[in-house]
């Protein structure tokens, strides 16, 4: 078990199949690691040790036979366990069915040992819910692991499990992957299922997959989970061959565009620019064609449209939570910021929502045209290294205004005062690249190709054409081989 942290999920599964170790032993090792590390990290908020032990004692099969796994506490209902979504009321409410993703994880042989910390309703790019407290980055406990899949990323980076479930509605797989030195792939919209109840999340912006330590785990898990389920709102073309077959296959000579322009932000930290520059040098050495080019983007109209969609979806999430609990929830049942975002969503008309959706769809057409000339777009994943816990929290004045708005149900004030733009800008200054591909639905991956002078991971993002995860897997595997990151780990975990 001293070698546990050396293996990825496929490696552990191979040990189980060869009877070098049992699933029960792997589960006990994972439980021991969680119990030792979680008081420092606050990554796991729901422990499912008894059911994990029962599953490990049962016959298991699949590509990940007997491997311990963590679910994000959002986007993956698990029968008999709560799905808090970072909310204090939902944390006490067990769900009565398994999501399709959970079914596919189990069919792949994974053993679910717990659920991970998330910001309320996944709204923030950091993981600091009032219900559970802040999750911490194992590379520096004073820093955020990112969000909204921050608990999953912190757990994987700290070697509690070799991979964990994650979802991504504005960068929530790629943001924590960058902060924690992991592989974080957001698949194409519709690649993984949302059923059996939900159709799409956040107007299709959100999609589920995982954070992993190796490219091959990322590929093999997507093989195990990809494909529409009954009643899905859309179905995309399946891959030509298993994604795992792409890992190690020749990437060919790709035409890669890059940009370090701020896009949705106003400035980019030098560490993030350097991460791209060193990656460009590596790509050129590997024979790829590199051009500096950026997709068209009008920052303010794009931001306003995105905020309108997000606020409306939050309003719907609040209403859905009330139905789950069985009573109307209001002020005091949610974090103040969540309440205000929901009120803001209610203050816009249905026509405003439709206009925002149309704007983003028109812009997505322009992005599609950009990728007619390039195979891949390279950007920084984030605009800055992992930030201090609390850095995105409202100021005292902002908090006082938010509280007054929430108590008075005055969502209109957020629009009239412009405070919504101030708060949204705080987040987008940190994540100016990731939401673009939630809107377009294209696949994008963050890879841990750079560490700064302080020893913090700095991810770079690669995006490809709609439905073309295969190119990203071939390129990611080539880069992983050229600049391995498997032995980069936080001290003390």
Number of C-alpha atoms within 10 A of each C-alpha: 11 6 6 16 19 13 18 21 27 19 15 25 26 18 18 21 18 10 10 9 16 19 29 21 15 23 24 18 18 23 22 12 17 23 14 13 20 18 10 13 22 21 35 28 22 20 18 15 16 10 15 24 20 11 21 25 13 12 10 20 15 15 20 28 26 35 32 30 27 28 29 31 32 24 24 25 23 22 14 13 21 19 24 30 25 29 22 18 18 19 18 13 15 15 18 12 15 18 21 22 25 20 14 17 21 21 18 22 24 28 27 26 26 24 28 28 36 38 30 24 20 26 23 22 26 33 30 28 21 14 21 21 16 24 35 28 32 28 25 18 14 15 21 29 39 33 32 34 37 37 37 38 43 34 33 26 30 26 24 29 30 28 29 27 28 34 29 28 25 31 34 31 35 37 32 36 37 31 31 33 32 33 30 32 33 32 28 25 25 26 26 23 28 24 20 15 13 13 15 18 16 19 15 16 24 25 28 29 24 28 34 29 29 24 28 23 24 23 23 20 24 22 19 21 21 19 17 20 17 10 14 17 15 13 15 14 10 12 15 7 10 15 22 20 15 21 24 17 15 12 21 12 14 17 15 24 24 22 18 23 18 19 22 23 18 14 15 20 15 14 20 24 21 17 23 25 17 12 19 20 12 15 20 13 11 16 13 17 15 19 15 11 16 17 16 12 14 10 14 11 13 16 18 15 19 21 20 24 22 23 24 23 19 25 20 16 17 21 16 14 20 17 12 14 13 9 10 13 16 14 15 12 17 21 18 19 19 24 25 29 25 24 24 26 25 21 21 17 12 12 9 15 20 13 15 21 18 13 15 20 14 12 20 19 11 15 20 16 13 18 18 9 11 19 19 23 24 26 29 32 32 30 28 20 24 25 17 16 20 14 12 16 15 16 10 9 9 14 14 13 15 25 18 14 21 23 14 11 19 17 22 16 19 20 14 9 10 10 15 19 15 13 15 15 17 15 17 21 19 25 26 26 24 29 22 25 24 25 22 23 24 23 25 31 27 32 29 28 23 23 18 14 8 9 12 20 28 31 33 24 26 24 27 24 24 18 19 18 26 23 23 25 25 23 25 24 22 20 21 19 13 13 14 14 19 17 9 15 18 18 9 8 15
